[in-house]
Amino acid sequence: MEEEKPGLVVGKIYLIPTTLGDNAPLEVLPISVKGTIERIDHYIVENEKTARRFIKRVSPSKPQPDLHLQSLNKYTNAEEIPSFLDPCIHGHDIGILSEAGCPGIADPGADVIRVAHERRIQVVPLVGPSSILMAMMSSGMNGQNFAFNGYLPIDNAERKKMVKSLERLSRDKGQSQIFMETPYRNNKLVKELLKTLHKSTRLCIACDITLPTEFISTKSVHEWNEIEIDLDKRPTIYIIQA
């Protein structure tokens, strides 16, 4: 790993948001994202294939052979991450791309961002869609005090225990509790939430955010029990407030 040296022009790390689904990028992203992508050739990405596709959609004329992509995902060796930032030491800016939404939020990009701060490389976040924030904005729940809890446990007993714990925390602190699930397990999770939560607890279900099929609704658990909803394979954020 090369260390930053005094007097060198050091590049910056740009956190580049992506779309939350198959939107036309400039329908949901500011034009500044297009400008940033057009001038950056070095990227750290979750998936090279989808990252190249996204870059091409944003900037069709950008030469793909000029791109230098490093993959950062659950298979990446943590010891390799510092070397991903070496282009900055040579004056090149680097873009970080998530699979969907904003890098660093429920995303492995946080690991490389931490190293960037340790190496005193400037980190620049760009404006773009965050399903977590947009769900919270539209939920009608407590936006002054909320917590994001990521994915719930896969084990049934552990998941039920966690749901009860989050409901209790929400009741005791007046805090909205946000979490998510792998899309193909959504319908199973909804059934479990409606069985586990108190009937007066409010539940916001926000799926396909920014897409034509967007659905966002907040109801009591009692009201949700009267409704049929299919969330299979639809990216969804859940928020509860007791």
Phi, psi and omega in degrees: 000132178272136179267152177296137182243139180302142176091344179279147173278112185262136177288175180245162174257122179254125178269104190259114179291151173241174179289161179268358180191202185274053176278162162291123189309316185281003170284332185234354181245143178289158182298337179297331177295318178300315180298320180293316180296324183292337182255352181256135179247349182252128184223149170243123192224160175284319184218120186297318183298312181288329177294317178297321179297317180296314180300319180295323179292323180285319183224082184302332184273354182289127182293118180297324179297341180281350185280139175241110186244133172248135181269130177234107180208191185294345180267354183288134175288123183303331181291342181276340189302314180305325181291339178298337184267359181304323177304329178299323182294336178264013173092005180267136171285151179235137174255139175252127181241127172274169174291327179203134176080216190263130178299146176090348179251114186050049193203142181292350178304335180302329182295317181283330177296320177300316180295323178301317178295321179297327181266008176061038175264131183293133179252126184241108177277134177258155182287138178183177186285133171239115182299327181295309181293319182293325175294316179297317179304320189262005186276334186077012180262186187290102178274359177271338186211101181214161181221139175260127186249007178067216180274141175282160179301149179284322181299132185303311182295317180293322180295316179298319178298318180294317179301314178299320180295317179293322178296317180295318178297318178298317181293317184288325186250358184065029188256127174291136182245121185251138175206176183217174180214154173300129190308325183285352176254008184301310185298322177295318180296316180302315179301318180292321178298317183290336177276329189268320185283154176293146186297339180270349179295136178274139181231124173259129174246119183233109183233157179053041183299133182078355181267163178301335181266015182309135178221121179224122181209140176242126180215165172289159177301322177302316181291321179297329181295344180266003189238140172263129180218137180246113181248014185302124176062025177248120180304126189222141172248139178242140176226134176238148173216118181271000000 
